[in-house]
Amino acid sequence: MHASIAHARARVVASASSTSSSRSTADAPPLPRHARLGSSGLLVTDVCLGTMTFGVQNSEREAHEQLDYAVNRRGVNFIDTAEMYPVPMSDPSWQPGRTEEYIGSWLNKKSASRSELVIATKIAGFGASERIVNNRSTARGGGKATGRLDKASVIAACDASLRRLNTDYIDLYQLHWPDRYVPIGAFFGSPAYDPARERAGSVPIRETVEALGELIASGKIRHYGLSNESTFGVCEFVRAADELGIPRPVSIQNSFCLLHRSFETELAEACAESNYDIGLLPWTPLGGGALTGKYLDGANNPSEGRLIKYKKYGFHQRYLNDPSREATEEYKKIADEEGVSLATLALAWCRSRWYVSSTIIGATTMEQLEENIDALAPSTMLSEGALEAIDKVHERCRDPSIQTEFTRPAFVS
């Protein structure tokens, strides 16, 4: 039996149908399962609604429609956002914090209890733009918030997010990216670590953890998580938390999809339940939309896709490089043989990984949202043959989205 099937998914604890009460049951599709979010004790659905298009590609009305459908119709209890959302920032209408405001206005009119939801947001790390920083509340003590992860800025950013979200507390407060230099794939430059790029004066991890501990103690956040982080960073955050007597991080939100599987080596070991017990929340599980197949030759209306429409938002272009295209074509063949869409194959594969607590999905249309939630339904299981075929493609083309013209050819015979 394939290892991912044989491995017990200890984090999965129940079907959502036994715990959700606010959703209409008339002609209702199956509900997602609940899983533990790392060591937090929080129970989150297999599906996490990503919201980064709310405010650029989706209007407030459309955002509320997605939230109503996901939460009330499909039983999703997990919502992810960030202080810098929406993206792409290259859009002329971009205004940081607008996504949180849309969620806040929805919460204000929502009849269900806030306690039924798990709301996650993120503070931007090193180099956050002036517009993001200016959107934060004034730091306590009269200090000015900065685009860093120092104590004053962490607290200021959290206070601002609370106001925009129209809530008294945040269930999961995440560090969007580190303050120090990290080589996490194309988003941060070369995937190979280069000591020459280390920055002097990085905010000590201990100071950031102290701020998070203060937010937990004050009741403003329940738990905290990491994002775009390395194995070294995970270990350092755990060490700082233990030394300070503050709870450890419970989650990590990293890039993870069929075209970028680097998490499953050292990071998976560090985050395993038997070690630090940190749940993975994969972002861009569809490779920015590339794993829907919309950008393959012969696809309909690829110009409407985000990777074409917002080409200036450069880091997503890695999913359209030649190695990624070749791998995507191979995965499309597997999906066809399995009798599912390529998007369903990609999302169901993510869910099959034992270290994944919940998969973050996003959509610009209701049709996309419905398909993505369906792909993560308990009944959607990939065959052992499909999982083995996926691994064979990966063996021939490892993590193609981080390959450049200086690396080896995509496929090796």
MOCOR-V541271 format. One line per field, one symbol per residue. ss: DSSP state (A for helix, B for strand, O for the rest). psi: psi as a letter, one per 30 degrees, with the letter a starting at -180 (. if undefined). A space follows every 50 residues. Layout:
BEGIN
ss->???
psi->???
END
This chain:
BEGIN
ss->OOAAAAOOOOOBBBBAAAOOOOOOOOOOOOOOBBBBOOOOOOBBBOBBBB OOOBOOOBOAAAAAAAAAAAAAAOOOOBBBOOOOOOOOOOOOOOOOOAAA AAAAAAAAAOOOOAAAOBBBBBBOOOOOOAAAAAOOOOOAAAOOOOOOOO AAAAAAAAAAAAAAAOOOOBBBBBBOOOOOOOOOOAAAOOOOOOAAAOOO OOOOAAAAAAAAAAAAAOOOBBBBBBBOOOAAAAAAAAAAAAAAOOOOOO BBBOBOBOOBOAAAOAAAAAAOOOOOOOBBBBBOOOAAAAAAOOOOOOOO OAAAOAAAAOOOOAAAAAAAOAAAAAAAAAAAAAAAAAOOOAAAAAAAAA AOOOOBBBBBBOOOOAAAAAAAAAAOOOOOOOOAAAAAAAAAAAAAOOOA AAOOOOOOOOOOO
psi->kkefeekkiffkflkffffkffkkfkhklklllklkjbgffkjllfkkjk gffjfdfkleeeeeeeeeeeeeefgkgkkkalffkllkffkfgkjkfeee eeeeeeeefkflkeffljkklkkkbkgkleeeeffllkkkgflkklhahl eeeeeeeeeeeeeefhlflkejjkjellelkkiiafegakfkkjffgkkk gkkkeeeeeeeeeeeeefgelellllkhlleeeeeeeeeeeeefhkklkf lkjlkkafgjgfegceeeeeflefcfikkkjklhfghgfegfgfglkflk hffflefeehffiefffffgleeeeeeeeeeeeeeeefglleeeeeeeee ffkffkekkklllfleeeeeeeeefglffjkkleeeeeeeeeeeefikhf fgkafflllekk.
END
